[in-house]
Amino acid sequence: MPSSSARADVTRSAVLAFIGGSGPTSRADLARELGVSPALITQHTRQLIADGLLVELDHSPSSGGRPARLLGLVADAGRAIGVKVVADHITVVEVGIDGTVVRSATEPFDAAAGTAITRLGEKLRAFIGGDDGAPLLGIGVGVPGNVDEQAVGTVDSTQLGWQRVPLGEALRRELDLPVLVENNVNALAIAEALHGQARGHENVLVLTIGTGVGAGLVTDGRVLRGRSGGAGEIGHVPVEEDGPLCQCGGHGCLEALVGQAALVRRARDEALIGRDAGIAALRSLADAGDSGAQKLFSHAGHLLGRVLAGVVNVVDPEIVILLGEGVESWRHWSFGFEPAFRAGLIPRNRAVPVAVETWQDDRWAQGAASLVLSTPFDDQGRSGEQGRLVRERLAVARATEQGESGQPT
């Protein structure tokens, strides 16, 4: 059984997320919906009230028993910015304390440019602008690649062409705010645990397909990062010994066979699409019933299914959640995926559910923002000095609010 300290940050964040999505809620309903004990909910909600994030409201109606007190959010307790960075664009969101997206924007971005980090800081500064709403607690950034530590934020990314880029340090200097940086699939796994179909599960495998292939592993309620933040690189599982060159430098990696660039390259080689056409053309062809295009996606699904079955057999998740740009073509992938995946599972895992979610760019950025929102409850100290700064900003905001309302600070 996971310790309460290992899961406390996720549970408290999940309380805020649930109340934000469902409205004022009783402690009993929270315990039932989140799948934890009433005693644990009482413990966490007491601390959330003390932290100025929750407030007790009027009693709920009763059908004969003792009326239950409802808990509601202190809506202006804080907000966070989340950023998803890819090679050619960024998606930025502002979220409330419950993780709900308040506003979002997508802008072009050239990660290969010499001024990329400076331009990223400028774009974030413009997005933050003169908004004088709830206090801004910090910024979370999700990137495709390895991140040494969330609180340091040095990035190695083959997709972005970055080596040892001090992203966290540069953004903190530019914006004068706490900045947490994480692998984008790990950040997405956090968002799924708080807001998606992973909620209520403590062992989850989040798989993304699209430009690359990645995985986020939630084990005993915590995201597994590995020694250097690189856990979950399922796209670099070797599949074909003499296969095509992968961007990581190896040959025959899963990503080099089923990633977006690989599918487009093969479709062009087989004259299914023109030399200048891309993944959208291939998807349209498959949607129109072209057997060659459908076979290409089905073969990719077969390879993905076999590799994923091996991963599931190793990590033993309660649920697999699949999302990313590639799910727009999932009905074509699934013909090869389902039989290969189920056949590759050992008997005890053959009933593991696979949930396919609609691709939304802002969900990735929402995951990055969740890095900030979970730091007030970071019992393990994973957010380091930046987490401490987030907590300081939250404490100042709370003290200011109490002073303005005439309450003791």
Backbone hydrogen bonds in HBPLUS format (Angstrom, degrees):
<---DONOR---> <-ACCEPTOR-->    atom                        ^
c    i                          cat <-CA-CA->   ^        H-A-AA   ^      H-
h    n   atom  resd res      DA  || num        DHA   H-A  angle D-A-AA Bond
n    s   type  num  typ     dist DA aas  dist angle  dist       angle   num
A0006-ALA N   A0003-SER O   3.17 MM   3  5.27 125.2  2.48  96.6 110.0     1
A0008-ALA N   A0004-SER O   2.89 MM   4  5.63 116.5  2.31 140.7 155.5     2
A0011-THR N   A0007-ARG O   2.92 MM   4  6.11 166.3  1.94 159.8 164.3     3
A0012-ARG N   A0008-ALA O   2.91 MM   4  6.01 174.0  1.91 157.3 158.7     4
A0013-SER N   A0009-ASP O   3.08 MM   4  6.11 159.5  2.12 141.3 147.6     5
A0014-ALA N   A0010-VAL O   2.79 MM   4  5.90 149.4  1.88 145.1 154.5     6
A0015-VAL N   A0011-THR O   2.95 MM   4  6.26 144.0  2.08 145.7 155.1     7
A0016-LEU N   A0012-ARG O   3.25 MM   4  6.62 161.0  2.29 149.5 152.3     8
A0017-ALA N   A0013-SER O   2.91 MM   4  6.18 161.2  1.95 150.3 156.2     9
A0018-PHE N   A0014-ALA O   2.80 MM   4  5.92 159.0  1.85 149.1 154.3    10
A0019-ILE N   A0015-VAL O   3.02 MM   4  6.22 172.7  2.02 155.5 157.3    11
A0020-GLY N   A0016-LEU O   2.88 MM   4  5.95 153.4  1.95 145.1 153.6    12
A0021-GLY N   A0017-ALA O   3.00 MM   4  6.19 144.8  2.12 141.4 150.0    13
A0022-SER N   A0018-PHE O   2.79 MM   4  5.87 146.6  1.90 151.6 161.6    14
A0023-GLY N   A0019-ILE O   2.73 MM   4  4.91 143.5  1.86 135.6 139.5    15
A0025-THR N   A0071-LEU O   3.06 MM  46  5.32 150.2  2.15 141.1 143.4    16
A0071-LEU N   A0025-THR O   2.82 MM  46  5.32 159.4  1.86 132.2 137.9    17
A0030-LEU N   A0026-SER O   3.03 MM   4  6.31 154.5  2.10 147.1 154.5    18
A0031-ALA N   A0027-ARG O   2.98 MM   4  6.23 163.0  2.00 152.9 156.4    19
A0032-ARG N   A0028-ALA O   3.06 MM   4  6.31 159.4  2.10 147.8 153.2    20
A0033-GLU N   A0029-ASP O   2.86 MM   4  5.99 169.9  1.87 154.3 157.3    21
A0034-LEU N   A0030-LEU O   2.90 MM   4  5.87 157.5  1.95 152.4 157.8    22
A0035-GLY N   A0031-ALA O   3.01 MM   4  5.75 117.3  2.42 132.0 144.2    23
A0036-VAL N   A0031-ALA O   3.15 MM   5  5.12 145.2  2.28 138.0 145.7    24
A0040-LEU N   A0037-SER O   3.10 MM   3  5.26 119.6  2.49  99.9 113.9    25
A0041-ILE N   A0037-SER O   3.08 MM   4  6.44 158.5  2.13 153.4 159.5    26
A0042-THR N   A0038-PRO O   2.89 MM   4  6.11 159.7  1.93 150.4 155.9    27
A0043-GLN N   A0039-ALA O   3.02 MM   4  6.25 156.5  2.08 144.0 150.1    28
A0044-HIS N   A0040-LEU O   2.97 MM   4  6.23 166.1  1.99 152.7 155.7    29
A0045-THR N   A0041-ILE O   2.83 MM   4  5.90 168.6  1.85 157.2 160.9    30
A0046-ARG N   A0042-THR O   3.04 MM   4  6.01 150.0  2.13 140.6 148.3    31
A0047-GLN N   A0043-GLN O   3.33 MM   4  6.62 154.0  2.41 141.3 147.2    32
A0048-LEU N   A0044-HIS O   2.94 MM   4  6.23 152.7  2.01 147.6 156.0    33
A0049-ILE N   A0045-THR O   2.93 MM   4  6.08 150.6  2.02 145.7 152.2    34
A0050-ALA N   A0046-ARG O   3.07 MM   4  6.32 157.2  2.12 142.0 148.4    35
A0051-ASP N   A0047-GLN O   2.84 MM   4  6.07 141.0  1.99 142.7 153.9    36
A0053-LEU N   A0048-LEU O   2.93 MM   5  5.37 159.4  1.98 170.5 164.9    37
A0054-LEU N   A0048-LEU O   3.31 MM   6  5.59 148.6  2.41 114.6 114.1    38
A0052-GLY N   A0049-ILE O   3.02 MM   3  5.14 156.9  2.08 104.2 111.3    39
A0074-VAL N   A0053-LEU O   2.93 MM  21  5.18 156.2  1.99 136.5 132.3    40
A0055-VAL N   A0072-GLY O   2.84 MM  17  5.39 150.9  1.93 153.9 160.3    41
A0072-GLY N   A0055-VAL O   2.91 MM  17  5.39 168.6  1.92 159.6 163.4    42
A0057-LEU N   A0070-LEU O   2.75 MM  13  5.22 174.5  1.75 157.1 157.4    43
A0070-LEU N   A0058-ASP O   3.34 MM  12  6.16 160.9  2.38 138.2 142.8    44
A0060-SER N   A0068-ALA O   2.72 MM   8  5.47 160.2  1.76 161.1 167.0    45
A0077-ALA N   A0074-VAL O   2.98 MM   3  5.58 147.1  2.09 134.0 131.8    46
A0079-ARG N   A0135-PRO O   2.92 MM  56  6.14 133.4  2.14 162.2 162.3    47
A0137-LEU N   A0079-ARG O   2.88 MM  58  5.93 175.5  1.88 167.0 166.9    48
A0080-ALA N   A0095-VAL O   3.06 MM  15  5.48 156.0  2.12 146.0 152.8    49
A0095-VAL N   A0080-ALA O   2.92 MM  15  5.48 167.0  1.94 161.5 165.7    50
A0081-ILE N   A0138-GLY O   3.15 MM  57  6.50 164.5  2.18 154.3 159.2    51
A0140-GLY N   A0081-ILE O   2.84 MM  59  6.24 162.5  1.87 159.6 164.6    52
A0082-GLY N   A0093-VAL O   2.90 MM  11  5.23 161.8  1.94 147.5 153.1    53
A0093-VAL N   A0082-GLY O   2.87 MM  11  5.23 157.6  1.92 151.0 156.9    54
A0083-VAL N   A0140-GLY O   2.89 MM  57  6.25 140.6  2.05 147.8 160.5    55
A0142-GLY N   A0083-VAL O   2.78 MM  59  6.07 168.8  1.79 170.7 174.3    56
A0084-LYS N   A0091-THR O   2.81 MM   7  5.14 162.8  1.84 153.2 159.2    57
A0091-THR N   A0084-LYS O   3.00 MM   7  5.14 154.4  2.07 141.7 149.7    58
A0085-VAL N   A0142-GLY O   3.01 MM  57  6.21 163.6  2.04 172.8 176.6    59
A0086-VAL N   A0089-HIS O   3.09 MM   3  5.61 158.0  2.14 168.7 175.6    60
A0111-ALA N   A0087-ALA O   3.09 MM  24  5.01 175.3  2.09 146.8 147.0    61
A0109-PHE N   A0088-ASP O   2.89 MM  21  4.81 161.6  1.92 110.6 109.3    62
A0090-ILE N   A0107-GLU O   2.90 MM  17  5.55 156.5  1.96 159.6 167.4    63
A0107-GLU N   A0090-ILE O   2.98 MM  17  5.55 156.3  2.04 154.6 162.3    64
A0092-VAL N   A0105-ALA O   2.83 MM  13  5.35 167.0  1.85 163.2 167.6    65
A0105-ALA N   A0092-VAL O   2.89 MM  13  5.35 144.5  2.02 152.1 159.8    66
A0094-GLU N   A0103-ARG O   2.94 MM   9  5.48 157.5  1.99 155.3 157.1    67
A0102-VAL N   A0094-GLU O   2.72 MM   8  5.53 169.3  1.74 157.7 161.5    68
A0096-GLY N   A0100-THR O   3.00 MM   4  5.47 151.6  2.08 145.1 150.8    69
A0099-GLY N   A0096-GLY O   2.89 MM   3  5.24 165.2  1.91 118.0 121.7    70
A0113-ALA N   A0110-ASP O   3.20 MM   3  5.63 160.4  2.24 111.7 117.5    71
A0116-ALA N   A0113-ALA O   3.11 MM   3  5.08 158.1  2.16 115.0 113.5    72
A0119-ARG N   A0115-THR O   2.87 MM   4  6.07 165.1  1.89 163.0 167.9    73
A0120-LEU N   A0116-ALA O   2.87 MM   4  6.08 150.8  1.96 146.5 154.9    74
A0121-GLY N   A0117-ILE O   3.03 MM   4  6.30 160.6  2.07 148.9 153.0    75
A0122-GLU N   A0118-THR O   3.02 MM   4  6.34 152.5  2.10 146.8 154.7    76
A0123-LYS N   A0119-ARG O   2.91 MM   4  6.16 158.5  1.96 151.3 156.6    77
A0124-LEU N   A0120-LEU O   2.98 MM   4  6.23 156.1  2.04 150.5 157.0    78
A0125-ARG N   A0121-GLY O   2.93 MM   4  6.11 156.5  1.99 145.6 152.4    79
A0126-ALA N   A0122-GLU O   2.97 MM   4  6.19 157.0  2.03 147.7 153.6    80
A0127-PHE N   A0123-LYS O   3.00 MM   4  6.23 150.0  2.09 141.2 149.3    81
A0128-ILE N   A0124-LEU O   2.92 MM   4  6.15 164.0  1.94 154.6 158.1    82
A0129-GLY N   A0125-ARG O   2.90 MM   4  6.04 161.8  1.94 147.2 152.9    83
A0131-ASP N   A0128-ILE O   3.35 MM   3  6.34 163.7  2.38 145.4 148.9    84
A0139-ILE N   A0178-PRO O   2.93 MM  39  6.28 156.8  1.98 151.7 158.9    85
A0180-LEU N   A0139-ILE O   2.91 MM  41  6.36 159.0  1.96 159.8 166.8    86
A0141-VAL N   A0180-LEU O   2.84 MM  39  6.24 152.1  1.92 158.2 166.4    87
A0182-GLU N   A0141-VAL O   2.91 MM  41  6.32 155.2  1.98 167.4 174.5    88
A0143-VAL N   A0182-GLU O   3.05 MM  39  6.44 153.8  2.12 149.8 158.1    89
A0184-ASN N   A0143-VAL O   2.69 MM  41  4.73 151.8  1.76 129.9 130.8    90
A0146-ASN N   A0156-ASP O   2.83 MM  10  5.20 142.2  1.98 165.3 162.1    91
A0156-ASP N   A0146-ASN O   2.99 MM  10  5.20 160.8  2.03 150.4 155.3    92
A0148-ASP N   A0154-THR O   3.24 MM   6  5.80 159.6  2.28 153.6 158.2    93
A0152-VAL N   A0149-GLU O   3.14 MM   3  5.22 141.1  2.30 101.2 112.3    94
A0153-GLY N   A0149-GLU O   2.80 MM   4  5.74 153.3  1.87 159.7 166.4    95
A0181-VAL N   A0150-GLN O   3.03 MM  31  4.75 164.5  2.06 128.9 130.8    96
A0168-GLY N   A0153-GLY O   3.09 MM  15  4.35 169.3  2.10 120.8 123.8    97
A0155-VAL N   A0165-VAL O   2.83 MM  10  5.08 162.6  1.86 141.8 144.0    98
A0165-VAL N   A0155-VAL O   2.97 MM  10  5.08 157.0  2.02 150.7 145.3    99
A0157-SER N   A0162-TRP O   2.85 MM   5  5.04 166.1  1.87 138.4 142.8   100
A0161-GLY N   A0157-SER O   2.91 MM   4  5.82 122.0  2.26 132.3 147.8   101
A0162-TRP N   A0157-SER O   2.90 MM   5  5.04 147.3  2.00 148.7 152.7   102
A0167-LEU N   A0165-VAL O   2.82 MM   2  5.54 137.2  2.00 107.0  93.9   103
A0170-ALA N   A0166-PRO O   3.02 MM   4  6.20 165.0  2.05 156.8 161.3   104
A0171-LEU N   A0167-LEU O   3.00 MM   4  6.18 165.1  2.02 158.5 161.7   105
A0172-ARG N   A0168-GLY O   2.96 MM   4  6.08 157.1  2.02 150.2 157.0   106
A0173-ARG N   A0169-GLU O   3.05 MM   4  6.22 154.0  2.12 145.5 152.3   107
A0174-GLU N   A0170-ALA O   3.00 MM   4  6.20 151.8  2.08 142.8 150.8   108
A0175-LEU N   A0171-LEU O   2.85 MM   4  5.84 161.6  1.89 151.6 155.6   109
A0176-ASP N   A0172-ARG O   2.82 MM   4  5.13 141.0  1.97 132.8 140.5   110
A0187-ALA N   A0183-ASN O   3.00 MM   4  6.31 158.3  2.04 155.5 162.1   111
A0188-LEU N   A0184-ASN O   2.92 MM   4  6.07 148.8  2.02 136.5 145.5   112
A0189-ALA N   A0185-VAL O   2.88 MM   4  6.10 148.2  1.98 142.4 150.6   113
A0190-ILE N   A0186-ASN O   3.13 MM   4  6.50 146.2  2.25 142.8 151.0   114
A0191-ALA N   A0187-ALA O   3.11 MM   4  6.52 155.7  2.17 146.5 152.5   115
A0192-GLU N   A0188-LEU O   2.87 MM   4  6.20 154.6  1.93 151.4 158.8   116
A0193-ALA N   A0189-ALA O   2.94 MM   4  6.15 151.3  2.02 143.5 151.1   117
A0194-LEU N   A0190-ILE O   3.04 MM   4  6.31 141.0  2.20 144.0 154.4   118
A0195-HIS N   A0191-ALA O   2.70 MM   4  5.66 165.2  1.72 156.3 161.0   119
A0196-GLY N   A0192-GLU O   2.96 MM   4  4.19 140.8  2.12 108.3 118.2   120
A0199-ARG N   A0196-GLY O   3.22 MM   3  5.87 166.6  2.24 115.8 119.9   121
A0201-HIS N   A0198-ALA O   2.93 MM   3  5.50 156.1  1.99 143.8 144.2   122
A0221-GLY N   A0202-GLU O   2.78 MM  19  4.28 163.0  1.81 134.9 130.8   123
A0318-GLU N   A0203-ASN O   2.73 MM 115  5.54 171.7  1.74 145.1 147.1   124
A0204-VAL N   A0218-VAL O   2.83 MM  14  4.93 144.2  1.96 130.9 142.8   125
A0218-VAL N   A0204-VAL O   2.87 MM  14  4.93 176.5  1.87 154.1 155.3   126
A0205-LEU N   A0319-ILE O   3.16 MM 114  6.50 165.7  2.18 160.8 164.6   127
A0321-ILE N   A0205-LEU O   2.89 MM 116  6.31 160.5  1.92 154.3 160.3   128
A0206-VAL N   A0216-GLY O   2.87 MM  10  4.95 177.4  1.87 157.1 157.9   129
A0216-GLY N   A0206-VAL O   2.76 MM  10  4.95 151.9  1.84 141.7 151.2   130
A0207-LEU N   A0321-ILE O   2.76 MM 114  6.07 165.1  1.78 161.5 166.8   131
A0323-LEU N   A0207-LEU O   2.94 MM 116  6.41 157.0  1.99 160.7 168.3   132
A0208-THR N   A0214-GLY O   2.87 MM   6  5.23 166.7  1.89 148.7 150.1   133
A0214-GLY N   A0208-THR O   3.07 MM   6  5.23 153.7  2.14 136.3 144.4   134
A0209-ILE N   A0323-LEU O   3.07 MM 114  6.53 142.6  2.21 143.1 154.3   135
A0326-GLY N   A0209-ILE O   2.88 MM 117  5.09 163.4  1.91 130.6 128.6   136
A0210-GLY N   A0212-GLY O   2.98 MM   2  5.17 122.9  2.31 149.6 161.0   137
A0260-GLN N   A0210-GLY O   2.87 MM  50  5.50 148.4  1.97 146.7 149.6   138
A0215-ALA N   A0232-GLY O   2.91 MM  17  4.56 126.9  2.20 142.3 151.1   139
A0224-LEU N   A0217-LEU O   2.77 MM   7  5.49 167.3  1.78 164.9 168.7   140
A0219-THR N   A0222-ARG O   2.72 MM   3  5.28 156.7  1.77 160.9 153.6   141
A0222-ARG N   A0219-THR O   3.06 MM   3  5.28 162.6  2.09 110.7 116.3   142
A0231-ALA N   A0225-ARG O   3.00 MM   6  5.08 165.1  2.02 134.5 131.0   143
A0234-ILE N   A0232-GLY O   2.72 MM   2  5.46 140.2  1.88 105.6  93.5   144
A0236-HIS N   A0233-GLU O   3.11 MM   3  5.78 164.6  2.13 116.7 121.5   145
A0237-VAL N   A0234-ILE O   3.14 MM   3  5.45 155.4  2.21 118.7 116.0   146
A0255-GLU N   A0235-GLY O   2.80 MM  20  4.54 167.3  1.81 140.5 136.2   147
A0254-LEU N   A0237-VAL O   3.01 MM  17  5.78 140.3  2.18 146.3 156.3   148
A0239-VAL N   A0252-GLY O   2.79 MM  13  5.47 164.7  1.81 141.5 146.9   149
A0240-GLU N   A0252-GLY O   3.12 MM  12  4.39 162.1  2.15 122.1 127.5   150
A0243-GLY N   A0240-GLU O   3.18 MM   3  4.83 160.0  2.22 110.2 107.1   151
A0252-GLY N   A0244-PRO O   2.84 MM   8  5.19 165.8  1.86 143.0 146.0   152
A0246-CYS N   A0250-GLY O   2.75 MM   4  5.39 168.9  1.76 161.2 158.4   153
A0249-GLY N   A0246-CYS O   2.95 MM   3  5.48 164.3  1.97 117.6 122.8   154
A0256-ALA N   A0253-CYS O   3.03 MM   3  5.19 124.0  2.35 100.8 115.1   155
A0257-LEU N   A0254-LEU O   2.96 MM   3  5.21 151.2  2.05 106.5 115.8   156
A0258-VAL N   A0254-LEU O   2.91 MM   4  6.14 148.1  2.01 156.7 166.7   157
A0259-GLY N   A0255-GLU O   2.88 MM   4  4.72 144.2  2.01 127.2 131.2   158
A0262-ALA N   A0259-GLY O   3.04 MM   3  5.30 118.2  2.43 103.8 119.0   159
A0263-LEU N   A0259-GLY O   3.04 MM   4  6.36 158.9  2.08 159.8 166.1   160
A0264-VAL N   A0260-GLN O   3.02 MM   4  6.24 164.0  2.05 154.3 158.5   161
A0265-ARG N   A0261-ALA O   2.93 MM   4  6.03 161.6  1.96 145.7 151.4   162
A0266-ARG N   A0262-ALA O   3.02 MM   4  6.18 164.2  2.04 148.7 152.6   163
A0267-ALA N   A0263-LEU O   2.96 MM   4  6.10 157.2  2.01 146.0 152.8   164
A0268-ARG N   A0264-VAL O   2.93 MM   4  6.18 153.4  2.00 151.6 158.3   165
A0269-ASP N   A0265-ARG O   2.95 MM   4  6.20 159.2  1.99 148.2 154.3   166
A0270-GLU N   A0266-ARG O   2.97 MM   4  6.16 144.7  2.09 145.7 154.7   167
A0272-LEU N   A0267-ALA O   2.83 MM   5  5.13 155.9  1.89 165.5 162.2   168
A0271-ALA N   A0268-ARG O   2.95 MM   3  4.88 159.4  1.99 105.3 110.3   169
A0277-ALA N   A0274-GLY O   3.15 MM   3  5.13 156.7  2.20 102.6 109.8   170
A0282-LEU N   A0278-GLY O   3.26 MM   4  6.64 156.7  2.32 147.7 154.4   171
A0283-ARG N   A0279-ILE O   2.88 MM   4  6.10 159.4  1.93 151.7 157.1   172
A0284-SER N   A0280-ALA O   2.95 MM   4  6.13 158.3  2.00 145.1 151.0   173
A0285-LEU N   A0281-ALA O   2.98 MM   4  6.17 151.6  2.06 144.0 151.6   174
A0286-ALA N   A0282-LEU O   3.05 MM   4  6.33 157.9  2.10 148.1 153.4   175
A0287-ASP N   A0283-ARG O   2.87 MM   4  6.10 158.7  1.91 151.4 157.9   176
A0288-ALA N   A0284-SER O   2.99 MM   4  6.15 138.6  2.16 139.2 149.6   177
A0290-ASP N   A0285-LEU O   3.13 MM   5  5.67 162.3  2.16 154.7 149.9   178
A0289-GLY N   A0286-ALA O   2.99 MM   3  5.20 159.5  2.03 107.2 113.4   179
A0294-GLN N   A0290-ASP O   3.05 MM   4  6.25 162.1  2.09 151.3 157.0   180
A0295-LYS N   A0291-SER O   2.84 MM   4  5.93 152.5  1.92 144.4 151.8   181
A0296-LEU N   A0292-GLY O   3.08 MM   4  6.29 149.0  2.18 141.4 149.2   182
A0297-PHE N   A0293-ALA O   3.18 MM   4  6.52 164.2  2.21 153.0 155.2   183
A0298-SER N   A0294-GLN O   2.93 MM   4  6.10 158.7  1.97 147.4 154.2   184
A0299-HIS N   A0295-LYS O   2.90 MM   4  6.05 154.5  1.96 147.4 153.2   185
A0300-ALA N   A0296-LEU O   3.13 MM   4  6.41 156.9  2.18 145.1 151.3   186
A0301-GLY N   A0297-PHE O   2.89 MM   4  6.21 154.9  1.95 149.5 156.9   187
A0302-HIS N   A0298-SER O   2.91 MM   4  6.21 146.8  2.02 143.7 152.8   188
A0303-LEU N   A0299-HIS O   3.07 MM   4  6.43 162.9  2.10 154.1 156.4   189
A0304-LEU N   A0300-ALA O   2.95 MM   4  6.16 166.5  1.97 153.2 157.4   190
A0305-GLY N   A0301-GLY O   2.80 MM   4  5.90 157.6  1.85 146.6 153.2   191
A0306-ARG N   A0302-HIS O   3.12 MM   4  6.38 158.1  2.17 151.2 155.3   192
A0307-VAL N   A0303-LEU O   3.18 MM   4  6.42 169.3  2.19 154.1 156.6   193
A0308-LEU N   A0304-LEU O   2.86 MM   4  5.96 168.1  1.87 156.7 160.8   194
A0309-ALA N   A0305-GLY O   2.96 MM   4  6.01 151.1  2.05 141.5 149.1   195
A0310-GLY N   A0306-ARG O   3.29 MM   4  6.59 154.6  2.36 142.5 148.0   196
A0311-VAL N   A0307-VAL O   3.12 MM   4  6.52 153.1  2.20 148.5 156.1   197
A0312-VAL N   A0308-LEU O   2.86 MM   4  6.11 164.9  1.88 157.3 160.9   198
A0313-ASN N   A0309-ALA O   2.94 MM   4  6.16 156.0  2.00 148.4 154.9   199
A0314-VAL N   A0310-GLY O   3.20 MM   4  6.43 134.6  2.41 135.7 147.0   200
A0314-VAL N   A0311-VAL O   3.00 MM   3  5.11 130.2  2.26  97.8 111.6   201
A0315-VAL N   A0311-VAL O   2.91 MM   4  6.21 166.0  1.93 163.8 166.0   202
A0316-ASP N   A0312-VAL O   2.84 MM   4  5.28 151.5  1.92 142.6 147.8   203
A0320-VAL N   A0353-PRO O   2.96 MM  33  6.22 165.1  1.98 160.8 165.5   204
A0355-ALA N   A0320-VAL O   2.80 MM  35  6.24 160.9  1.83 165.1 167.7   205
A0322-LEU N   A0355-ALA O   2.78 MM  33  6.09 165.6  1.81 159.0 163.7   206
A0357-GLU N   A0322-LEU O   2.95 MM  35  6.26 159.8  1.99 161.8 168.4   207
A0327-VAL N   A0324-GLY O   3.14 MM   3  5.85 159.2  2.19 120.0 125.0   208
A0328-GLU N   A0325-GLU O   3.27 MM   3  6.18 170.0  2.28 122.5 125.5   209
A0329-SER N   A0326-GLY O   3.02 MM   3  5.83 165.9  2.04 122.8 127.0   210
A0330-TRP N   A0327-VAL O   2.99 MM   3  4.47 167.0  2.01 103.4 104.5   211
A0332-HIS N   A0329-SER O   2.92 MM   3  5.70 150.1  2.01 124.5 132.7   212
A0333-TRP N   A0329-SER O   3.28 MM   4  6.59 152.5  2.36 142.0 150.0   213
A0334-SER N   A0330-TRP O   2.78 MM   4  5.81 162.3  1.81 163.1 166.0   214
A0336-GLY N   A0333-TRP O   3.08 MM   3  5.94 139.0  2.25 124.7 132.4   215
A0337-PHE N   A0333-TRP O   3.02 MM   4  6.07 158.2  2.07 146.0 151.7   216
A0338-GLU N   A0334-SER O   3.09 MM   4  5.67 163.4  2.12 139.3 142.5   217
A0341-PHE N   A0337-PHE O   2.77 MM   4  5.77 165.2  1.79 168.4 173.2   218
A0342-ARG N   A0338-GLU O   3.03 MM   4  6.08 176.9  2.03 158.6 159.4   219
A0343-ALA N   A0339-PRO O   3.06 MM   4  5.96 157.6  2.11 140.1 146.9   220
A0344-GLY N   A0340-ALA O   3.17 MM   4  6.16 137.2  2.36 136.2 145.9   221
A0344-GLY N   A0341-PHE O   3.19 MM   3  5.30 131.8  2.44  97.9 110.4   222
A0345-LEU N   A0342-ARG O   3.33 MM   3  5.45 158.3  2.38 103.5 109.8   223
A0349-ASN N   A0346-ILE O   2.89 MM   3  5.65 154.1  1.95 131.1 138.8   224
A0350-ARG N   A0347-PRO O   3.33 MM   3  5.42 165.8  2.35 108.3 112.4   225
A0352-VAL N   A0349-ASN O   3.03 MM   3  5.51 170.0  2.04 122.7 124.4   226
A0363-ARG N   A0360-GLN O   3.08 MM   3  5.48 147.2  2.20 108.4 117.7   227
A0364-TRP N   A0361-ASP O   3.18 MM   3  5.67 133.1  2.41 109.0 119.1   228
A0366-GLN N   A0362-ASP O   2.77 MM   4  5.93 146.7  1.88 140.4 150.8   229
A0367-GLY N   A0363-ARG O   2.92 MM   4  6.18 142.2  2.07 139.0 148.4   230
A0367-GLY N   A0364-TRP O   3.12 MM   3  5.06 121.1  2.48  91.0 105.6   231
A0368-ALA N   A0364-TRP O   3.12 MM   4  6.56 146.9  2.23 141.3 149.9   232
A0369-ALA N   A0365-ALA O   2.98 MM   4  6.36 153.5  2.05 149.0 155.8   233
A0370-SER N   A0366-GLN O   3.01 MM   4  6.28 138.4  2.19 138.5 149.9   234
A0370-SER N   A0367-GLY O   3.09 MM   3  4.97 123.7  2.42  91.2 106.0   235
A0371-LEU N   A0368-ALA O   3.11 MM   3  5.45 147.4  2.22 104.3 113.5   236
A0372-VAL N   A0369-ALA O   2.98 MM   3  5.49 131.7  2.22 109.9 120.7   237
A0373-LEU N   A0369-ALA O   3.18 MM   4  6.57 162.0  2.21 148.2 153.0   238
A0374-SER N   A0370-SER O   3.00 MM   4  5.91 144.1  2.14 143.2 148.9   239
A0375-THR N   A0372-VAL O   3.13 MM   3  5.48 153.3  2.21 109.1 117.0   240
A0377-PHE N   A0374-SER O   3.12 MM   3  5.69 153.8  2.19 115.5 123.3   241
A0378-ASP N   A0375-THR O   3.13 MM   3  4.84 162.1  2.17 115.4 111.7   242
A0379-ASP N   A0377-PHE O   2.97 MM   2  5.88 117.9  2.37 114.6  98.2   243
A0384-GLY N   A0381-GLY O   3.27 MM   3  5.46 161.0  2.30 105.9 111.7   244
A0387-GLY N   A0383-SER O   2.99 MM   4  4.65 153.2  2.06 116.8 118.7   245
A0388-ARG N   A0384-GLY O   3.15 MM   4  6.56 151.2  2.24 146.5 155.0   246
A0389-LEU N   A0385-GLU O   3.04 MM   4  6.39 150.4  2.13 145.6 153.1   247
A0390-VAL N   A0386-GLN O   2.97 MM   4  6.30 150.6  2.06 146.3 154.3   248
A0391-ARG N   A0387-GLY O   2.97 MM   4  6.25 162.9  2.00 151.5 155.5   249
A0392-GLU N   A0388-ARG O   2.95 MM   4  6.21 147.9  2.05 143.1 152.4   250
A0393-ARG N   A0389-LEU O   3.00 MM   4  6.26 157.3  2.05 146.7 151.9   251
A0394-LEU N   A0390-VAL O   2.98 MM   4  6.28 153.5  2.05 150.1 157.8   252
A0395-ALA N   A0391-ARG O   2.92 MM   4  6.14 154.8  1.99 145.4 152.2   253
A0396-VAL N   A0392-GLU O   2.91 MM   4  6.18 158.4  1.96 152.1 157.6   254
A0397-ALA N   A0393-ARG O   2.98 MM   4  6.15 161.3  2.02 144.9 150.2   255
A0398-ARG N   A0394-LEU O   2.92 MM   4  6.13 155.4  1.98 146.5 153.3   256
A0399-ALA N   A0395-ALA O   2.90 MM   4  6.11 162.0  1.93 149.1 154.0   257
A0400-THR N   A0396-VAL O   2.88 MM   4  6.07 158.1  1.92 151.5 157.6   258
A0401-GLU N   A0397-ALA O   2.95 MM   4  6.15 159.1  2.00 145.8 151.4   259
A0402-GLN N   A0398-ARG O   2.91 MM   4  6.17 161.6  1.94 152.6 157.4   260
A0403-GLY N   A0399-ALA O   2.92 MM   4  6.08 152.7  1.99 144.0 151.7   261
A0404-GLU N   A0400-THR O   2.95 MM   4  6.18 155.8  2.01 149.4 155.4   262
A0405-SER N   A0401-GLU O   3.02 MM   4  6.21 138.1  2.20 141.1 152.3   263
A0407-GLN N   A0402-GLN O   2.83 MM   5  4.92 131.1  2.07 157.2 156.9   264
A0406-GLY N   A0403-GLY O   3.26 MM   3  5.20 154.6  2.33  97.0 104.5   265
